[in-house]
Amino acid sequence: MKQQIVYTPVGVFHTGYTQETGAPRQGILEPEIKGSIEIFPEYRNALKSLEMYEYIIVIYHLDKAGKWNDIVKPPESDPEISFGLFATRSPNRPNPVGIATIKLEKIENGILHVSGIDTFDGTPVLDIKPYLPSIDGIKSIKNESIEKKLGLQ
């Protein structure tokens, strides 16, 4: 039995990107790209101590994602290989949830100034977590070798 899941955004991205302009493929690969996340007033107390971190993980709803396919061809990927959707970071998914590690520059009045982003203006933010290298930075030769096939190196 399928269960319906409902989330309420805690904030929203403000960026210079729209569907017309497009957005970078992976924001972390373009660290100079700046934007902000406006946290809604009822969630601002939850920001306490977040400024202690240099990087954060942001989970967001890809509200402008398109139709999904189970087999995809990432841009710049190895032309000899096709990938199942779950083996990629395509935004077009059955549940269009985005996740990104981004740099937190500063926090002012409930606004997170961030860099290394790849989202459209107005993208709803679902959650924020601190990036913890000992937990989130797993070294994997096998995963690193796939990045070349995905066109990321």
DSSP file (Angstrom, degrees, kcal/mol; ACC not computed):
  #  RESIDUE AA STRUCTURE BP1 BP2  ACC     N-H-->O    O-->H-N    N-H-->O    O-->H-N    TCO  KAPPA ALPHA  PHI   PSI    X-CA   Y-CA   Z-CA
    1    1 A M              0   0    0      0, 0.0     2,-0.3     0, 0.0     0, 0.0   0.000 360.0 360.0 360.0 128.4    0.0    0.0    0.0
    2    2 A K        -     0   0    0      1,-0.0     2,-0.4     0, 0.0     0, 0.0  -0.575 360.0-147.9 -79.3 138.7    1.4    3.4   -1.0
    3    3 A Q        -     0   0    0     -2,-0.3     2,-0.4     2,-0.0    -1,-0.0  -0.890   9.7-131.4-107.9 135.4    1.5    6.0    1.7
    4    4 A Q        -     0   0    0     -2,-0.4     2,-0.4     2,-0.0     0, 0.0  -0.712  21.4-161.6 -85.2 135.9    1.1    9.7    1.0
    5    5 A I        -     0   0    0     -2,-0.4     2,-0.4     2,-0.0    -2,-0.0  -0.970   3.7-166.5-120.5 132.0    3.8   11.9    2.6
    6    6 A V        -     0   0    0     -2,-0.4     2,-0.3     2,-0.0    -2,-0.0  -0.974   4.1-172.8-123.0 130.5    3.3   15.7    3.0
    7    7 A Y        -     0   0    0     -2,-0.4   119,-0.0     0, 0.0    -2,-0.0  -0.895  15.3-145.9-118.7 150.9    6.0   18.2    3.9
    8    8 A T        -     0   0    0     -2,-0.3    -2,-0.0   118,-0.1     0, 0.0  -0.975  29.5-117.4-113.0 124.4    5.8   21.8    4.8
    9    9 A P        -     0   0    0      0, 0.0   117,-0.2     0, 0.0     3,-0.1  -0.255  14.3-158.4 -60.2 146.2    8.7   24.0    3.6
   10   10 A V  S    S-     0   0    0    115,-2.8    30,-2.5     1,-0.2     2,-0.3   0.512  72.1 -23.2 -97.8 -10.2   10.9   25.7    6.2
   11   11 A G  E     -AB  39 125A   0    114,-1.2   114,-2.6    28,-0.3     2,-0.3  -0.950  63.2-109.7-175.5-168.9   12.2   28.2    3.8
   12   12 A V  E     -AB  38 124A   0     26,-1.9    26,-2.8    -2,-0.3     2,-0.2  -0.998  23.4-117.4-149.1 142.6   12.8   29.1    0.2
   13   13 A F  E     -A   37   0A   0    110,-2.5   109,-2.6    -2,-0.3     2,-0.5  -0.553  17.7-159.0 -76.7 143.2   15.9   29.6   -2.0
   14   14 A H  E     +A   36   0A   0     22,-3.2    22,-2.3    -2,-0.2     2,-0.3  -0.977  32.4 145.7-121.1 114.6   16.6   33.0   -3.6
   15   15 A T        -     0   0    0     -2,-0.5    20,-0.1     2,-0.2   106,-0.1  -0.819  60.0-111.4-138.7 175.4   18.8   32.7   -6.6
   16   16 A G  S    S+     0   0    0     18,-0.4     2,-0.4    -2,-0.3   104,-0.1   0.221  84.4 102.5 -92.9  13.6   19.4   34.2  -10.0
   17   17 A Y        +     0   0    0    102,-0.4   104,-3.3     4,-0.1     2,-0.3  -0.806  39.8 166.7-108.2 140.6   18.2   31.1  -11.8
   18   18 A T     >  -     0   0    0      4,-0.4     4,-2.5    -2,-0.4   104,-0.0  -0.797  54.1 -94.9-132.1 176.0   14.9   30.4  -13.5
   19   19 A Q  T  4 S+     0   0    0     -2,-0.3     4,-0.1     1,-0.2    -1,-0.0   0.841 126.6  53.2 -62.4 -31.0   13.7   27.7  -15.8
   20   20 A E  T  4 S+     0   0    0      1,-0.2    -1,-0.2     2,-0.1    -3,-0.0   0.896 115.9  36.1 -71.6 -40.4   14.5   30.1  -18.7
   21   21 A T  T  4 S-     0   0    0      1,-0.1    -2,-0.2    -5,-0.0    -1,-0.2   0.778 102.4-144.2 -82.2 -26.7   18.1   30.7  -17.6
   22   22 A G     <  -     0   0    0     -4,-2.5    -4,-0.4     2,-0.0    -1,-0.1  -0.154  10.6-108.3  80.5 173.2   18.8   27.2  -16.3
   23   23 A A        -     0   0    0     -6,-0.1    95,-0.1    95,-0.1    97,-0.1  -0.926  37.3 -81.2-136.3 159.3   20.9   26.3  -13.3
   24   24 A P        -     0   0    0      0, 0.0     3,-0.3     0, 0.0    -1,-0.1  -0.191  37.3-120.8 -59.6 155.6   24.4   24.7  -12.9
   25   25 A R  S    S+     0   0    0      1,-0.3     2,-0.4     2,-0.1    93,-0.1   0.926  99.3   3.4 -65.1 -46.6   24.6   20.9  -13.1
   26   26 A Q    >   -     0   0    0      1,-0.1     3,-1.5    91,-0.1    -1,-0.3  -0.925  67.7-153.2-142.9 114.0   26.0   20.6   -9.6
   27   27 A G  G >  S+     0   0    0     -2,-0.4     3,-2.3    -3,-0.3     6,-0.3   0.825  91.3  64.9 -60.0 -35.8   26.4   23.7   -7.5
   28   28 A I  G 3  S+     0   0    0      1,-0.3    -1,-0.3    88,-0.1    89,-0.1   0.756  96.9  59.1 -61.8 -22.6   29.3   22.4   -5.4
   29   29 A L  G <  S+     0   0    0     -3,-1.5    -1,-0.3     1,-0.3    -2,-0.2   0.558 107.8  47.5 -81.2  -8.2   31.4   22.3   -8.6
   30   30 A E    X   +     0   0    0     -3,-2.3     3,-1.8    -4,-0.3    86,-0.5  -0.643  68.6 171.0-130.2  73.9   30.8   26.1   -9.0
   31   31 A P  T 3   +     0   0    0      0, 0.0    85,-0.1     0, 0.0    -1,-0.1   0.638  68.9  68.0 -65.4 -15.1   31.6   27.5   -5.6
   32   32 A E  T 3  S+     0   0    0     83,-0.1     2,-0.5    84,-0.1    -5,-0.0   0.622  73.2 104.7 -79.7 -11.5   31.4   31.2   -6.7
   33   33 A I    <   -     0   0    0     -3,-1.8    83,-2.4    -6,-0.3    84,-0.8  -0.585  58.2-163.5 -76.2 120.9   27.7   31.0   -7.4
   34   34 A K  E     + C   0 115A   0     -2,-0.5   -18,-0.4    81,-0.2     2,-0.3  -0.723  23.4 136.1-109.8 154.9   25.9   32.8   -4.6
   35   35 A G  E     - C   0 114A   0     79,-2.2    79,-2.2    -2,-0.3     2,-0.3  -0.895  35.6-115.2-167.0-165.8   22.3   32.9   -3.3
   36   36 A S  E     -AC  14 113A   0    -22,-2.3   -22,-3.2    -2,-0.3     2,-0.5  -0.975   4.1-139.9-147.0 161.4   20.4   32.8   -0.1
   37   37 A I  E     -AC  13 112A   0     75,-2.3    75,-3.0    -2,-0.3     2,-0.7  -0.986  16.8-151.2-123.1 118.8   17.9   30.8    1.8
   38   38 A E  E     -AC  12 111A   0    -26,-2.8   -26,-1.9    -2,-0.5     2,-0.5  -0.814  10.9-152.0 -89.8 117.3   15.1   32.6    3.6
   39   39 A I  E     -A   11   0A   0     71,-2.8   -28,-0.3    -2,-0.7     5,-0.1  -0.782  24.0-114.1 -89.8 130.0   14.0   30.7    6.6
   40   40 A F    >>  -     0   0    0    -30,-2.5     3,-2.5    -2,-0.5     4,-0.5  -0.315  28.7-110.1 -64.6 146.9   10.4   31.3    7.5
   41   41 A P  G >4 S+     0   0    0      0, 0.0     3,-1.2     0, 0.0     4,-0.4   0.803 113.9  59.5 -50.6 -39.6    9.9   33.1   10.8
   42   42 A E  G 34 S+     0   0    0      1,-0.2     3,-0.1     2,-0.1    -2,-0.1   0.622 111.2  42.2 -68.9 -10.0    8.4   30.2   12.7
   43   43 A Y  G X4 S+     0   0    0     -3,-2.5     3,-1.2   -33,-0.2    -1,-0.2   0.401  84.1  97.9-111.9  -0.2   11.6   28.1   12.1
   44   44 A R  G X< S+     0   0    0     -3,-1.2     3,-1.8    -4,-0.5     4,-0.2   0.803  74.6  62.1 -66.2 -30.6   14.2   30.7   12.7
   45   45 A N  G >  S+     0   0    0     -4,-0.4     3,-1.5     1,-0.3    -1,-0.3   0.801  93.0  67.1 -62.7 -25.6   14.9   29.6   16.3
   46   46 A A  G <  S+     0   0    0     -3,-1.2    -1,-0.3     1,-0.3    -2,-0.2   0.569  85.0  72.6 -71.1  -7.9   16.1   26.3   14.8
   47   47 A L  G X   +     0   0    0     -3,-1.8     3,-2.6    -4,-0.2     4,-0.4   0.560  66.5 133.0 -80.7  -8.5   19.0   28.1   13.2
   48   48 A K  T <  S+     0   0    0     -3,-1.5    -3,-0.0     1,-0.3     0, 0.0  -0.189  80.6   0.5 -50.8 126.7   20.7   28.5   16.7
   49   49 A S  T >  S+     0   0    0      1,-0.1     3,-1.8     3,-0.0    -1,-0.3   0.324  95.1 116.7  76.3  -3.4   24.4   27.5   16.4
   50   50 A L  G X   +     0   0    0     -3,-2.6     3,-2.1     1,-0.3    -2,-0.1   0.832  64.0  69.7 -62.6 -29.5   24.2   26.7   12.6
   51   51 A E  G 3  S+     0   0    0     -4,-0.4    -1,-0.3     1,-0.3    -3,-0.1   0.627  81.8  75.9 -64.7 -10.8   26.7   29.6   12.0
   52   52 A M  G <  S+     0   0    0     -3,-1.8     2,-0.3     2,-0.0    -1,-0.3   0.692  86.7  76.4 -69.7 -18.5   29.3   27.3   13.6
   53   53 A Y    <   -     0   0    0     -3,-2.1     3,-0.1    -4,-0.2    79,-0.1  -0.708  61.7-160.7 -99.3 145.3   29.4   25.3   10.4
   54   54 A E  S    S+     0   0    0     -2,-0.3    50,-3.1     1,-0.2     2,-0.4   0.788  82.9  35.9 -88.0 -32.6   31.1   26.2    7.1
   55   55 A Y  E     -D  103   0A   0     76,-0.3    76,-1.9    48,-0.3     2,-0.3  -0.946  66.8-174.0-125.1 145.1   29.1   23.7    5.1
   56   56 A I  E     -DE 102 130A   0     46,-2.7    46,-2.7    -2,-0.4     2,-0.5  -0.921  23.5-127.2-130.9 157.7   25.5   22.5    5.4
   57   57 A I  E     -DE 101 129A   0     72,-3.7    72,-2.7    -2,-0.3     2,-0.5  -0.932  26.1-163.2-105.1 126.0   23.3   19.9    3.7
   58   58 A V  E     -DE 100 128A   0     42,-3.0    42,-2.0    -2,-0.5     2,-0.5  -0.935   6.2-160.8-114.7 130.8   20.1   21.3    2.3
   59   59 A I  E     +DE  99 127A   0     68,-2.6    67,-2.7    -2,-0.5    68,-1.9  -0.937  23.7 169.8-109.4 128.8   17.2   19.1    1.3
   60   60 A Y  E     -DE  98 125A   0     38,-2.6    38,-3.5    -2,-0.5     2,-0.6  -0.920  37.3-109.3-142.1 161.9   14.7   20.8   -1.1
   61   61 A H  E     -D   97   0A   0     63,-2.3     2,-2.2    -2,-0.3    36,-0.2  -0.832  22.5-142.1 -96.1 120.0   11.7   20.1   -3.2
   62   62 A L    >   +     0   0    0     34,-3.4     3,-1.9    -2,-0.6    35,-0.1  -0.516  30.5 171.9 -80.2  75.3   12.4   20.3   -7.0
   63   63 A D  T 3  S+     0   0    0     -2,-2.2    -1,-0.2     1,-0.3    34,-0.0   0.603  72.4  48.1 -68.4 -12.6    9.1   21.9   -7.7
   64   64 A K  T 3  S+     0   0    0     -3,-0.1    -1,-0.3    32,-0.1    -2,-0.1   0.198  81.1 131.6-111.9  15.5    9.9   22.6  -11.3
   65   65 A A    <   -     0   0    0     -3,-1.9    27,-0.1    26,-0.1     3,-0.1  -0.294  47.4-136.1 -66.1 153.0   11.2   19.1  -12.2
   66   66 A G        -     0   0    0      1,-0.2    27,-0.2     0, 0.0    -1,-0.1  -0.141  41.5 -46.4 -96.8-166.1   10.0   17.5  -15.3
   67   67 A K        -     0   0    0     25,-0.1     2,-0.3     1,-0.1    -1,-0.2  -0.336  61.1-133.6 -62.5 141.6    8.8   14.1  -16.3
   68   68 A W        -     0   0    0     25,-0.1     2,-0.3    -3,-0.1    25,-0.2  -0.694  15.7-162.6-101.4 155.0   11.0   11.3  -15.1
   69   69 A N        -     0   0    0     23,-0.5    16,-0.1    -2,-0.3    23,-0.0  -0.957  24.2-132.5-128.8 149.5   12.4    8.2  -16.9
   70   70 A D  S    S+     0   0    0     -2,-0.3    15,-2.7     1,-0.1     2,-0.4   0.746  98.2  48.3 -76.5 -20.7   13.8    5.1  -15.4
   71   71 A I  E    S+G   84   0B   0     13,-0.3     2,-0.3    14,-0.1    13,-0.2  -0.982  76.2 176.7-118.6 129.4   16.8    5.2  -17.8
   72   72 A V  E     -G   83   0B   0     11,-3.3    11,-2.1    -2,-0.4    -4,-0.0  -0.863  29.5-143.1-131.8 163.1   18.7    8.5  -18.2
   73   73 A K        -     0   0    0     -2,-0.3     3,-0.1     9,-0.2     9,-0.1  -0.874  24.8-146.0-126.0  94.4   21.7    9.9  -19.9
   74   74 A P    >   -     0   0    0      0, 0.0     3,-1.9     0, 0.0    -2,-0.0  -0.287  33.3 -94.0 -60.3 145.3   23.5   12.6  -17.8
   75   75 A P  T 3  S+     0   0    0      0, 0.0     3,-0.1     0, 0.0     0, 0.0  -0.323 109.5  10.2 -59.1 141.0   25.0   15.4  -19.7
   76   76 A E  T 3  S+     0   0    0      1,-0.2     2,-0.1    -3,-0.1    -3,-0.0   0.584  97.7 139.9  66.5  12.1   28.7   14.9  -20.5
   77   77 A S    <   -     0   0    0     -3,-1.9    73,-0.2     1,-0.1    -1,-0.2  -0.354  69.0 -72.5 -81.4 167.6   28.5   11.2  -19.3
   78   78 A D    >   -     0   0    0     71,-3.0     3,-1.8     1,-0.2    -1,-0.1  -0.410  40.5-143.6 -58.1 120.2   30.2    8.3  -21.1
   79   79 A P  T 3  S+     0   0    0      0, 0.0    -1,-0.2     0, 0.0    -2,-0.1   0.680  96.5  62.4 -65.1 -15.8   28.2    7.8  -24.3
   80   80 A E  T 3  S+     0   0    0      1,-0.0     2,-0.4     2,-0.0    -2,-0.1   0.580  98.8  65.4 -82.7 -10.4   28.7    4.0  -24.0
   81   81 A I    <   -     0   0    0     -3,-1.8     2,-0.3    68,-0.1    -4,-0.0  -0.929  58.7-164.8-121.5 134.9   26.8    3.8  -20.7
   82   82 A S        -     0   0    0     -2,-0.4     2,-0.4    -9,-0.1    -9,-0.2  -0.878  19.5-145.8-108.5 153.0   23.1    4.4  -19.8
   83   83 A F  E     -G   72   0B   0    -11,-2.1   -11,-3.3    -2,-0.3     2,-0.2  -0.918  13.2-120.4-122.2 141.0   22.2    4.8  -16.2
   84   84 A G  E >   -G   71   0B   0     -2,-0.4     3,-2.7   -13,-0.2   -13,-0.3  -0.541  38.9-110.9 -69.3 145.8   19.1    3.9  -14.2
   85   85 A L  G >  S+     0   0    0    -15,-2.7     3,-1.9     1,-0.3     5,-0.4   0.860 117.8  56.7 -48.1 -43.9   17.6    7.0  -12.6
   86   86 A F  G 3  S+     0   0    0      1,-0.3    -1,-0.3   -16,-0.2   -15,-0.1   0.551  99.1  61.7 -72.0  -5.1   18.6    6.0   -9.1
   87   87 A A  G <  S+     0   0    0     -3,-2.7    -1,-0.3     2,-0.0     2,-0.2   0.222 106.4  54.5 -98.3  11.6   22.2    5.8  -10.2
   88   88 A T  S <  S-     0   0    0     -3,-1.9    62,-0.0    -4,-0.1   -15,-0.0  -0.770  79.3-124.2-133.0 177.7   22.2    9.5  -11.1
   89   89 A R        +     0   0    0     -2,-0.2    -3,-0.1     9,-0.0    -4,-0.1  -0.015  52.2 153.3-112.1  26.5   21.4   12.9   -9.6
   90   90 A S        -     0   0    0     -5,-0.4    -2,-0.1     1,-0.1   -22,-0.0  -0.270  45.2-139.8 -53.9 139.0   18.9   13.8  -12.2
   91   91 A P  S    S+     0   0    0      0, 0.0     2,-1.1     0, 0.0    -1,-0.1   0.704  84.6  87.3 -75.1 -18.0   16.3   16.3  -10.9
   92   92 A N        +     0   0    0    -27,-0.1   -23,-0.5   -25,-0.1    -2,-0.1  -0.703  63.1 141.8 -87.4  98.5   13.5   14.5  -12.8
   93   93 A R        -     0   0    0     -2,-1.1   -25,-0.1   -27,-0.2   -23,-0.1  -0.865  67.6-107.1-136.2 162.0   12.5   11.8  -10.3
   94   94 A P  S    S+     0   0    0      0, 0.0    -1,-0.1     0, 0.0   -26,-0.0   0.891 124.6  26.7 -59.1 -37.9    9.3   10.1   -9.0
   95   95 A N  S    S-     0   0    0      2,-0.1     2,-2.5    -3,-0.0    -3,-0.0  -0.889  91.6-145.7-121.9  96.1    9.7   12.1   -5.8
   96   96 A P        +     0   0    0      0, 0.0   -34,-3.4     0, 0.0     2,-0.5  -0.347  38.7 153.6 -72.8  77.0   11.7   15.3   -6.9
   97   97 A V  E     -D   61   0A   0     -2,-2.5     2,-0.3   -36,-0.2   -36,-0.2  -0.907  26.6-158.0-105.8 128.7   13.8   15.8   -3.8
   98   98 A G  E     -D   60   0A   0    -38,-3.5   -38,-2.6    -2,-0.5     2,-0.4  -0.777   7.1-170.8-103.6 151.0   17.1   17.6   -4.1
   99   99 A I  E     +D   59   0A   0     -2,-0.3     2,-0.3   -40,-0.2   -40,-0.2  -0.993  11.3 168.9-140.4 133.5   20.0   17.4   -1.7
  100  100 A A  E     -D   58   0A   0    -42,-2.0   -42,-3.0    -2,-0.4     2,-0.6  -1.000  32.7-136.9-147.1 144.1   23.1   19.5   -1.8
  101  101 A T  E     +D   57   0A   0     -2,-0.3     2,-0.3   -44,-0.2   -44,-0.2  -0.911  39.7 174.0 -96.0 120.0   26.1   20.3    0.3
  102  102 A I  E     -D   56   0A   0    -46,-2.7   -46,-2.7    -2,-0.6     2,-0.4  -0.891  34.4-103.4-130.4 157.8   26.6   24.1    0.1
  103  103 A K  E     -DF  55 115A   0     12,-2.1    12,-1.9    -2,-0.3     2,-0.7  -0.653  25.6-144.4 -83.5 131.3   28.8   26.6    1.8
  104  104 A L  E     + F   0 114A   0    -50,-3.1    10,-0.2    -2,-0.4     3,-0.1  -0.863  20.0 177.7 -95.4 111.3   27.2   28.7    4.5
  105  105 A E  E     -     0   0A   0      8,-3.0     2,-0.3    -2,-0.7     9,-0.2   0.928  60.1 -39.9 -80.5 -48.9   28.7   32.2    4.3
  106  106 A K  E     - F   0 113A   0      7,-1.3     7,-3.1     2,-0.0     2,-0.4  -0.974  47.2-123.0-169.2 166.6   26.8   33.9    7.1
  107  107 A I  E     + F   0 112A   0     -2,-0.3     2,-0.4     5,-0.2     5,-0.2  -0.992  26.7 174.2-124.3 129.2   23.3   34.2    8.7
  108  108 A E  E >   - F   0 111A   0      3,-2.4     3,-1.8    -2,-0.4    -2,-0.0  -0.959  68.4 -26.8-137.5 117.4   21.5   37.5    9.0
  109  109 A N  T 3  S-     0   0    0     -2,-0.4     3,-0.1     1,-0.3    -1,-0.1   0.866 127.5 -43.2  50.1  46.3   17.9   37.9   10.3
  110  110 A G  T 3  S+     0   0    0      1,-0.2   -71,-2.8   -66,-0.1     2,-0.5   0.555 113.9 118.5  79.5   7.3   16.9   34.4    9.3
  111  111 A I  E <   -CF  38 108A   0     -3,-1.8    -3,-2.4   -73,-0.2     2,-0.6  -0.937  52.4-152.4-109.3 122.3   18.6   34.6    5.9
  112  112 A L  E     -CF  37 107A   0    -75,-3.0   -75,-2.3    -2,-0.5     2,-0.6  -0.840   7.5-150.6 -92.1 119.5   21.3   32.1    5.1
  113  113 A H  E     +CF  36 106A   0     -7,-3.1    -8,-3.0    -2,-0.6    -7,-1.3  -0.829  30.7 172.4 -90.6 121.7   23.8   33.6    2.6
  114  114 A V  E     -CF  35 104A   0    -79,-2.2   -79,-2.2    -2,-0.6     2,-0.3  -0.804  23.0-157.8-131.6 164.3   25.2   30.6    0.7
  115  115 A S  E     +CF  34 103A   0    -12,-1.9   -12,-2.1    -2,-0.3   -81,-0.2  -0.965  66.6  50.4-142.2 160.9   27.4   29.7   -2.2
  116  116 A G  S    S+     0   0    0    -83,-2.4     2,-0.2   -86,-0.5    -1,-0.2   0.890  76.3 156.7  79.4  43.4   27.8   26.7   -4.5
  117  117 A I        -     0   0    0    -84,-0.8    -1,-0.2   -87,-0.3   -91,-0.1  -0.619  34.4-177.2-105.5 160.9   24.1   26.4   -5.3
  118  118 A D        +     0   0    0     -2,-0.2     2,-0.3   -95,-0.1   -95,-0.1  -0.009  46.4 111.8-144.3  32.3   22.2   24.9   -8.2
  119  119 A T        -     0   0    0    -97,-0.0  -102,-0.4     4,-0.0     2,-0.1  -0.745  64.0-109.3-114.2 158.3   18.6   25.7   -7.6
  120  120 A F    >   -     0   0    0     -2,-0.3     3,-1.7     1,-0.1  -102,-0.2  -0.465  47.5 -88.6 -77.4 153.9   15.9   27.9   -9.2
  121  121 A D  T 3  S+     0   0    0   -104,-3.3  -107,-0.2     1,-0.2    -1,-0.1  -0.408 115.4  25.7 -58.8 133.9   14.7   31.0   -7.5
  122  122 A G  T 3  S+     0   0    0   -109,-2.6    -1,-0.2     1,-0.3  -108,-0.1   0.463  79.4 155.5  89.6   1.6   11.7   30.1   -5.2
  123  123 A T    <   -     0   0    0     -3,-1.7  -110,-2.5  -110,-0.1    -1,-0.3  -0.461  46.5-118.5 -64.4 126.0   12.7   26.4   -4.7
  124  124 A P  E     -B   12   0A   0      0, 0.0   -63,-2.3     0, 0.0     2,-0.5  -0.454  20.2-141.3 -69.8 134.2   11.1   25.3   -1.4
  125  125 A V  E     -BE  11  60A   0   -114,-2.6  -115,-2.8   -65,-0.2  -114,-1.2  -0.844  18.5-178.6 -96.8 128.1   13.6   24.2    1.3
  126  126 A L  E     -     0   0A   0    -67,-2.7     2,-0.3    -2,-0.5   -66,-0.2   0.799  62.0 -13.4 -95.0 -35.3   12.4   21.1    3.3
  127  127 A D  E     - E   0  59A   0    -68,-1.9   -68,-2.6  -118,-0.0     2,-0.4  -0.989  49.5-146.3-164.2 160.1   15.3   20.7    5.8
  128  128 A I  E     + E   0  58A   0     -2,-0.3   -70,-0.2   -70,-0.2    -3,-0.0  -0.999  17.9 176.4-135.2 136.6   18.8   21.8    6.7
  129  129 A K  E     - E   0  57A   0    -72,-2.7   -72,-3.7    -2,-0.4     2,-0.2  -0.969  34.8-103.4-135.5 151.6   21.4   19.6    8.4
  130  130 A P  E     - E   0  56A   0      0, 0.0     2,-0.6     0, 0.0   -74,-0.2  -0.503  33.1-120.0 -72.8 145.2   25.1   20.3    9.2
  131  131 A Y        -     0   0    0    -76,-1.9   -76,-0.3    -2,-0.2   -77,-0.2  -0.775  30.3-170.1 -81.9 123.9   27.7   18.7    7.0
  132  132 A L    >>> -     0   0    0     -2,-0.6     4,-3.8     1,-0.1     3,-1.8  -0.943  13.6-155.4-120.0 107.9   29.9   16.5    9.2
  133  133 A P  H 3>5S+     0   0    0      0, 0.0     4,-1.6     0, 0.0    -1,-0.1   0.824  92.5  57.2 -54.0 -36.8   33.0   15.2    7.5
  134  134 A S  H 345S+     0   0    0      1,-0.2    -2,-0.0     2,-0.2     0, 0.0   0.758 123.4  24.9 -68.4 -21.8   33.4   12.1    9.7
  135  135 A I  H <45S+     0   0    0     -3,-1.8     3,-0.2     3,-0.1    -1,-0.2   0.791 131.7  34.8-105.4 -43.1   29.8   11.0    8.7
  136  136 A D  H  <5S+     0   0    0     -4,-3.8     2,-0.7     1,-0.2    -2,-0.2   0.616 103.1  71.5 -93.6 -14.7   29.2   12.6    5.3
  137  137 A G     << +     0   0    0     -4,-1.6     2,-0.3    -5,-0.5    -1,-0.2  -0.441  62.3 170.8-104.1  60.4   32.6   12.5    3.7
  138  138 A I        -     0   0    0     -2,-0.7     2,-0.5    -3,-0.2    -4,-0.1  -0.538  28.8-136.8 -73.5 128.8   33.0    8.8    3.0
  139  139 A K        +     0   0    0     -2,-0.3     2,-0.4     4,-0.0    -1,-0.1  -0.765  32.0 168.2 -86.7 122.7   36.1    8.0    0.9
  140  140 A S     >  -     0   0    0     -2,-0.5     4,-2.5     1,-0.1     5,-0.2  -0.904  27.6-167.7-142.8 110.6   35.2    5.4   -1.8
  141  141 A I  H  > S+     0   0    0     -2,-0.4     4,-2.1     1,-0.2     5,-0.1   0.891  94.3  54.7 -60.2 -40.6   37.5    4.6   -4.7
  142  142 A K  H  > S+     0   0    0      2,-0.2     4,-1.0     1,-0.2    -1,-0.2   0.935 111.1  43.1 -61.9 -48.0   34.6    2.7   -6.4
  143  143 A N  H  > S+     0   0    0      1,-0.2     4,-1.1     2,-0.2     3,-0.4   0.896 111.9  54.7 -65.5 -39.6   32.2    5.7   -6.2
  144  144 A E  H  X S+     0   0    0     -4,-2.5     4,-0.7     1,-0.2     3,-0.3   0.868 103.7  55.7 -62.3 -35.7   35.0    8.1   -7.3
  145  145 A S  H  X S+     0   0    0     -4,-2.1     4,-0.7     1,-0.2     3,-0.4   0.815 103.3  55.2 -67.9 -28.5   35.6    5.9  -10.4
  146  146 A I  H  X S+     0   0    0     -4,-1.0     4,-1.8    -3,-0.4    -1,-0.2   0.796  91.9  72.7 -72.7 -28.6   32.0    6.2  -11.5
  147  147 A E  H  <>S+     0   0    0     -4,-1.1     5,-2.8    -3,-0.3     6,-0.5   0.863  94.1  53.4 -56.0 -36.7   32.2   10.0  -11.4
  148  148 A K  H ><5S+     0   0    0     -4,-0.7     3,-1.3    -3,-0.4    -1,-0.2   0.915 107.6  50.3 -64.2 -42.6   34.2   10.0  -14.6
  149  149 A K  H 3<5S+     0   0    0     -4,-0.7   -71,-3.0     1,-0.3    -1,-0.2   0.817 108.3  53.5 -64.9 -30.2   31.6    7.9  -16.3
  150  150 A L  T 3<5S-     0   0    0     -4,-1.8    -1,-0.3   -73,-0.2    -2,-0.2   0.510 119.5-112.9 -81.0  -4.7   29.0   10.4  -15.1
  151  151 A G  T < 5S+     0   0    0     -3,-1.3    -3,-0.2    -4,-0.4    -2,-0.1   0.771  82.8 121.6  81.2  26.2   31.0   13.3  -16.7
  152  152 A L      <       0   0    0     -5,-2.8    -4,-0.2    -6,-0.2    -5,-0.1   0.478 360.0 360.0-100.8  -3.8   31.9   14.9  -13.4
  153  153 A Q              0   0    0     -6,-0.5    -5,-0.1    -5,-0.2    -1,-0.1   0.353 360.0 360.0-126.8 360.0   35.7   14.7  -13.7
